[in-house]
Amino acid sequence: MTRIDGHLLDPRQYPGPRALSDHRQLSDSGSSGARSCSDAFAALFDTTTFGHAERLGIGPGWRCWEVGAGGTSVISWLAKRVGPTGRVLATDIDISWQTRAARSPLEVRIHDIAADPPPVGGFDLVHARLVLADVADRERALASMLRALRPGGRLLVEEPDFALQPLACPDEHGPAQEAANRLRRGVHALLTERGTDLAYGRRLPRLLRDAGLRQVASDVYFPLASPAAAALEAATLQHLRPDLTAAGLATSEDIDHHVSTVATGTLDLATAPLVSAWGRKA
């Protein structure tokens, strides 16, 4: 097990992410595995997300919509930044991660970004992280977020790009690292067969410009040698084990050996790069 911010991350408890982003597909969203997964994503990406929101100017009185919240770390931070005069609306198709009643300025609501009309209110900031890769109709979801922005409002979207840096171990200096990269290629082959766009993240700047946003910019972040990334690596392979072996992309022995090596903490593992893109509505 790995300890992050006081929480024990056990790969066996993870909900089985579809590579990086499918952390919402839980058989039991209230489980300790779901909480551990939320902790891992917070440890991996919250600093990046918060930095972007600060640079976009978030402050007291702002109205924010967190799309596909999936946990409390981001919305709690947003609520502190906007203060009692602001508003933070957190939506998701499953809100069982909510462990206590929301208090002003925070509101939690069930909402399907790909099917339901956007909430009204004219938001100053709309943010989605690791959401669109799980949505069947990404175009409609993005359009919904844009409609919810007030004139001058900011959109911040953060999605993975599996093809931008495809290696599990960028420093491939030995047999263990080579094995990790072979398994990562197997995972990518499986995702491609399922219709996943492995290069979706890099398209975000163009998609935001095409949607009419101004001052569009983007950057990329991927953790290397992070304990949370190691836990997610093990969880991904355990979840995909039946499909990888059935497709002939790996053997159970390959997976067992790699997961055991991951547990030693000797692999400098990387996640898929997280592409953050943002812009302002005219």
ZAKOLRO-893252 format. One record per residue (C-alpha): residue number from 1; residue in three letters; x, y, z. Coordinates in Angstrom, 1 decimal, always signed. Layout:
N
     k     r        x        y        z
   NUM   ALA        X        Y        Z
...
//
This chain:
282
     k     r        x        y        z
     1   MET     +0.0     +0.0     +0.0
     2   THR     +1.0     +3.6     -0.5
     3   ARG     +0.2     +6.5     +1.8
     4   ILE     -0.8     +9.9     +0.3
     5   ASP     -2.0    +12.8     +2.4
     6   GLY     -2.7    +10.5     +5.3
     7   HIS     -4.7     +8.0     +3.2
     8   LEU     -3.7     +4.4     +2.4
     9   LEU     -4.0     +3.7     -1.3
    10   ASP     -4.5     +0.0     -2.0
    11   PRO     -4.5     -0.9     -5.7
    12   ARG     -6.8     -3.8     -5.0
    13   GLN     -9.4     -1.3     -3.8
    14   TYR     -9.4     +0.9     -6.9
    15   PRO    -12.5     +0.9     -9.0
    16   GLY    -10.7     -0.1    -12.1
    17   PRO    -10.0     +3.1    -14.2
    18   ARG    -10.2     +2.8    -18.0
    19   ALA     -6.6     +3.8    -18.2
    20   LEU     -6.5     +7.2    -16.6
    21   SER     -9.9     +8.7    -16.8
    22   ASP    -12.7     +6.2    -16.1
    23   HIS    -12.6     +6.7    -12.3
    24   ARG    -16.4     +7.3    -12.2
    25   GLN    -17.3     +3.8    -13.3
    26   LEU    -17.8     +2.4     -9.9
    27   SER    -19.8     -0.6     -8.9
    28   ASP    -20.0     +0.9     -5.4
    29   SER    -19.4     +4.6     -5.4
    30   GLY    -19.5     +4.8     -1.7
    31   SER    -16.7     +2.3     -1.2
    32   SER    -13.3     +2.9     +0.3
    33   GLY    -11.9     +2.2     -3.2
    34   ALA    -13.8     +5.2     -4.6
    35   ARG    -12.5     +7.4     -1.8
    36   SER     -9.0     +6.2     -2.4
    37   CYS     -9.3     +6.8     -6.1
    38   SER    -10.5    +10.4     -5.5
    39   ASP     -7.6    +10.9     -3.1
    40   ALA     -5.1     +9.7     -5.8
    41   PHE     -6.5    +12.0     -8.5
    42   ALA     -6.4    +14.9     -6.1
    43   ALA     -2.8    +14.2     -5.2
    44   LEU     -1.9    +13.9     -8.9
    45   PHE     -3.7    +16.9    -10.4
    46   ASP     -5.2    +19.4     -7.8
    47   THR     -2.1    +21.6     -7.7
    48   THR     -2.3    +22.0    -11.5
    49   THR     -6.0    +22.7    -11.5
    50   PHE     -5.8    +25.2     -8.7
    51   GLY     -3.0    +27.1    -10.3
    52   HIS     -4.9    +27.5    -13.6
    53   ALA     -8.0    +28.7    -11.7
    54   GLU     -5.9    +31.3     -9.9
    55   ARG     -4.4    +32.5    -13.1
    56   LEU     -7.9    +32.9    -14.6
    57   GLY     -8.7    +35.3    -11.7
    58   ILE    -11.0    +33.4     -9.5
    59   GLY    -12.0    +35.4     -6.4
    60   PRO    -14.8    +36.4     -4.0
    61   GLY    -18.2    +36.5     -5.5
    62   TRP    -17.5    +34.3     -8.5
    63   ARG    -20.1    +31.8     -9.8
    64   CYS    -18.5    +28.4    -10.6
    65   TRP    -19.8    +25.2    -12.2
    66   GLU    -17.7    +22.1    -11.5
    67   VAL    -18.8    +19.5    -14.1
    68   GLY    -18.5    +15.9    -13.2
    69   ALA    -17.1    +16.7     -9.8
    70   GLY    -16.5    +13.1     -8.7
    71   GLY    -15.2    +14.2     -5.3
    72   THR    -14.8    +17.1     -2.9
    73   SER    -11.2    +18.4     -3.2
    74   VAL    -11.8    +20.8     -6.1
    75   ILE    -15.2    +22.0     -5.1
    76   SER    -14.0    +22.6     -1.5
    77   TRP    -11.1    +24.7     -2.8
    78   LEU    -13.5    +26.7     -5.1
    79   ALA    -15.9    +27.3     -2.3
    80   LYS    -13.1    +28.9     -0.2
    81   ARG    -12.0    +31.1     -3.0
    82   VAL    -15.4    +32.5     -4.0
    83   GLY    -16.5    +33.0     -0.3
    84   PRO    -20.0    +33.6     +1.0
    85   THR    -20.9    +36.0     -1.8
    86   GLY    -20.1    +33.4     -4.5
    87   ARG    -21.6    +30.2     -5.8
    88   VAL    -20.2    +26.8     -6.6
    89   LEU    -22.4    +24.3     -8.3
    90   ALA    -21.1    +20.7     -8.4
    91   THR    -22.8    +18.3    -10.7
    92   ASP    -22.3    +14.6    -11.6
    93   ILE    -24.4    +11.7    -12.8
    94   ASP    -23.6    +10.0     -9.4
    95   ILE    -23.2    +12.1     -6.3
    96   SER    -22.9     +9.3     -3.8
    97   TRP    -19.3    +10.7     -3.1
    98   GLN    -21.1    +13.5     -1.2
    99   THR    -20.7    +12.5     +2.5
   100   ARG    -22.3    +15.5     +4.1
   101   ALA    -24.9    +18.1     +3.3
   102   ALA    -23.6    +20.9     +1.1
   103   ARG    -23.5    +24.4     +2.7
   104   SER    -23.5    +27.8     +1.0
   105   PRO    -21.8    +28.7     -1.3
   106   LEU    -21.7    +25.0     -2.4
   107   GLU    -24.6    +23.2     -4.1
   108   VAL    -24.4    +19.6     -5.3
   109   ARG    -26.8    +18.4     -8.0
   110   ILE    -27.3    +15.3    -10.2
   111   HIS    -26.8    +16.2    -13.8
   112   ASP    -25.8    +14.5    -17.1
   113   ILE    -23.6    +16.9    -19.1
   114   ALA    -24.3    +15.0    -22.3
   115   ALA    -28.0    +14.8    -22.0
   116   ASP    -29.4    +17.5    -19.6
   117   PRO    -29.7    +21.2    -20.4
   118   PRO    -27.0    +23.4    -18.7
   119   PRO    -27.9    +25.0    -15.4
   120   VAL    -28.9    +28.7    -15.6
   121   GLY    -27.0    +31.4    -13.8
   122   GLY    -24.3    +32.8    -16.1
   123   PHE    -21.1    +31.3    -14.6
   124   ASP    -17.8    +33.1    -14.3
   125   LEU    -15.9    +29.8    -14.4
   126   VAL    -16.9    +26.4    -15.8
   127   HIS    -14.4    +23.6    -15.1
   128   ALA    -14.3    +19.9    -16.1
   129   ARG    -11.4    +17.5    -15.3
   130   LEU    -11.3    +13.9    -16.6
   131   VAL    -14.9    +14.2    -17.7
   132   LEU    -15.1    +14.4    -21.5
   133   ALA    -13.2    +11.2    -22.1
   134   ASP    -16.0     +9.4    -20.4
   135   VAL    -18.8    +11.2    -22.3
   136   ALA    -20.3     +9.6    -25.4
   137   ASP    -21.4    +13.0    -26.9
   138   ARG    -18.4    +15.2    -26.2
   139   GLU    -19.5    +17.9    -28.7
   140   ARG    -22.8    +18.3    -26.9
   141   ALA    -21.2    +18.3    -23.5
   142   LEU    -18.7    +21.0    -24.5
   143   ALA    -21.5    +23.1    -26.1
   144   SER    -23.5    +22.8    -22.8
   145   MET    -20.6    +24.2    -20.8
   146   LEU    -20.1    +27.1    -23.2
   147   ARG    -23.8    +28.0    -23.0
   148   ALA    -23.6    +28.2    -19.2
   149   LEU    -20.8    +30.8    -19.3
   150   ARG    -21.7    +34.5    -18.9
   151   PRO    -20.1    +36.9    -21.4
   152   GLY    -16.4    +37.2    -20.3
   153   GLY    -16.7    +33.9    -18.4
   154   ARG    -13.8    +31.4    -18.4
   155   LEU    -13.9    +27.7    -19.4
   156   LEU    -11.2    +25.4    -18.1
   157   VAL    -11.1    +21.8    -19.5
   158   GLU     -8.5    +19.2    -18.5
   159   GLU     -8.3    +15.9    -20.3
   160   PRO     -5.7    +13.1    -20.8
   161   ASP     -3.7    +12.5    -23.9
   162   PHE     -2.6     +8.9    -23.9
   163   ALA     -0.6     +9.2    -27.2
   164   LEU     +1.3    +12.4    -26.3
   165   GLN     +3.6    +10.5    -24.0
   166   PRO     +2.7     +6.8    -24.3
   167   LEU     +5.2     +5.2    -22.0
   168   ALA     +4.7     +3.9    -18.5
   169   CYS     +8.4     +4.3    -17.8
   170   PRO     +9.9     +7.1    -20.0
   171   ASP    +13.4     +6.1    -18.6
   172   GLU    +13.4     +2.6    -20.2
   173   HIS    +16.7     +1.5    -18.8
   174   GLY    +16.1     -2.2    -17.8
   175   PRO    +13.8     -5.3    -18.2
   176   ALA    +11.3     -4.1    -15.6
   177   GLN    +10.8     -0.8    -17.4
   178   GLU    +10.6     -2.6    -20.8
   179   ALA     +7.9     -4.9    -19.4
   180   ALA     +6.0     -1.9    -18.0
   181   ASN     +6.0     -0.2    -21.5
   182   ARG     +4.9     -3.4    -23.2
   183   LEU     +1.9     -3.6    -20.9
   184   ARG     +1.1     +0.1    -21.5
   185   ARG     +1.2     -0.6    -25.2
   186   GLY     -1.3     -3.4    -24.7
   187   VAL     -3.6     -1.2    -22.7
   188   HIS     -3.5     +1.4    -25.5
   189   ALA     -4.3     -1.2    -28.1
   190   LEU     -7.2     -2.3    -26.1
   191   LEU     -8.5     +1.2    -25.6
   192   THR     -8.1     +1.9    -29.4
   193   GLU    -10.2     -1.2    -30.1
   194   ARG    -12.9     +0.1    -27.8
   195   GLY    -13.0     +3.5    -29.7
   196   THR    -11.1     +5.6    -27.3
   197   ASP     -9.5     +8.7    -28.8
   198   LEU     -6.0     +8.4    -27.4
   199   ALA     -5.0    +11.8    -28.7
   200   TYR     -8.1    +13.7    -27.4
   201   GLY     -6.3    +16.0    -25.0
   202   ARG     -4.2    +17.8    -27.6
   203   ARG     -7.4    +18.7    -29.5
   204   LEU     -8.7    +20.9    -26.7
   205   PRO     -7.1    +24.2    -27.8
   206   ARG     -8.5    +23.9    -31.3
   207   LEU    -11.9    +22.8    -30.0
   208   LEU    -12.1    +25.9    -27.7
   209   ARG    -11.1    +28.2    -30.5
   210   ASP    -13.6    +26.7    -32.9
   211   ALA    -16.3    +27.2    -30.3
   212   GLY    -15.5    +30.9    -30.3
   213   LEU    -13.6    +31.4    -27.1
   214   ARG    -10.9    +34.1    -27.0
   215   GLN     -7.5    +34.1    -25.4
   216   VAL     -7.3    +30.3    -25.7
   217   ALA     -4.1    +28.8    -24.2
   218   SER     -3.1    +25.4    -23.0
   219   ASP     -0.4    +23.4    -21.2
   220   VAL     +0.5    +19.8    -20.4
   221   TYR     +1.4    +18.2    -17.1
   222   PHE     +2.2    +14.6    -16.3
   223   PRO     +3.5    +13.2    -13.0
   224   LEU     +6.6    +11.1    -12.9
   225   ALA     +7.6     +8.8    -10.0
   226   SER     +4.4     +9.7     -8.0
   227   PRO     +3.1     +7.2     -5.4
   228   ALA     -0.5     +8.0     -6.7
   229   ALA     +0.5     +7.2    -10.3
   230   ALA     +1.9     +3.9     -9.1
   231   ALA     -1.3     +3.0     -7.3
   232   LEU     -3.3     +3.9    -10.4
   233   GLU     -1.0     +1.8    -12.6
   234   ALA     -1.6     -1.3    -10.6
   235   ALA     -5.3     -0.7    -10.4
   236   THR     -5.6     -0.2    -14.2
   237   LEU     -3.9     -3.5    -14.9
   238   GLN     -5.9     -5.4    -12.4
   239   HIS     -9.1     -4.1    -13.8
   240   LEU     -8.1     -4.8    -17.4
   241   ARG     -6.5     -8.2    -16.7
   242   PRO     -9.4    -10.3    -18.2
   243   ASP     -9.6     -8.2    -21.4
   244   LEU     -5.8     -8.0    -21.9
   245   THR     -5.4    -11.7    -21.5
   246   ALA     -8.4    -12.6    -23.6
   247   ALA     -7.0    -10.4    -26.4
   248   GLY     -3.6    -11.9    -26.2
   249   LEU     -2.0     -8.6    -25.3
   250   ALA     -0.6     -9.9    -22.0
   251   THR     -0.5    -12.9    -19.7
   252   SER     -1.6    -13.1    -16.1
   253   GLU     +2.0    -13.8    -15.2
   254   ASP     +3.1    -10.6    -17.0
   255   ILE     +0.6     -8.6    -15.1
   256   ASP     +1.3    -10.2    -11.7
   257   HIS     +5.1     -9.7    -12.1
   258   HIS     +4.6     -6.0    -13.1
   259   VAL     +2.2     -5.3    -10.3
   260   SER     +4.6     -6.8     -7.8
   261   THR     +7.4     -4.6     -9.2
   262   VAL     +5.2     -1.5     -8.9
   263   ALA     +4.6     -2.4     -5.2
   264   THR     +8.4     -2.1     -4.6
   265   GLY     +8.4     +1.5     -5.5
   266   THR    +11.4     +1.1     -7.8
   267   LEU     +9.7     +2.1    -11.0
   268   ASP     +9.5     +5.7    -12.1
   269   LEU     +6.0     +5.5    -13.5
   270   ALA     +4.2     +8.2    -15.5
   271   THR     +0.5     +8.7    -16.1
   272   ALA     -1.0     +9.9    -19.3
   273   PRO     -0.3    +13.6    -19.7
   274   LEU     -3.0    +15.9    -18.5
   275   VAL     -3.8    +18.6    -21.1
   276   SER     -5.3    +21.8    -19.6
   277   ALA     -6.9    +24.3    -22.0
   278   TRP     -8.8    +27.5    -21.2
   279   GLY    -10.4    +30.5    -22.9
   280   ARG    -12.8    +33.4    -22.4
   281   LYS    -16.3    +33.7    -23.8
   282   ALA    -16.8    +36.8    -25.9
//
